[in-house]
Amino acid sequence: MNEMKVVTALTLKRYQLIAEPTMKPKIIPRLVLRSLNGIHIKIKPLET
């Protein structure tokens, strides 16, 4: 679990996650929000 947290933190530190405007998620209301068709994102490196 700690390794997953480190990988997620490093990814968010180095990249920008952009929602795909053409693919909107269809949210299913449950205890934890889920998407029926997934979440489509673009990953763009941050400019340093």
SVG drawing of the C-alpha trace seen along z (x, -y; Angstrom):
<svg xmlns="http://www.w3.org/2000/svg" viewBox="-27 -25 40 27">
<polyline fill="none" stroke="black" stroke-width="0.4" points="0.0,0.0 2.8,-2.4 4.5,-1.7 1.2,-2.6 1.1,-5.8 4.7,-6.7 4.0,-5.9 0.9,-8.0 2.6,-10.9 5.5,-10.8 3.2,-10.7 1.2,-13.7 4.4,-15.5 5.8,-15.1 2.7,-15.0 -0.5,-16.9 -3.7,-14.8 -6.2,-16.3 -9.8,-15.0 -10.7,-13.9 -13.5,-16.4 -15.1,-14.0 -15.5,-11.1 -17.5,-12.1 -17.8,-9.5 -21.2,-8.1 -21.3,-8.1 -23.0,-5.3 -24.2,-6.4 -23.1,-4.0 -21.2,-4.1 -18.0,-4.8 -18.6,-6.8 -17.8,-4.7 -17.9,-5.3 -19.8,-3.0 -17.6,-3.7 -14.2,-4.4 -12.4,-7.7 -10.4,-8.8 -7.5,-11.1 -4.6,-12.5 -1.2,-12.6 1.0,-15.6 4.5,-16.2 4.9,-19.3 7.1,-22.0 10.1,-22.7"/>
</svg>
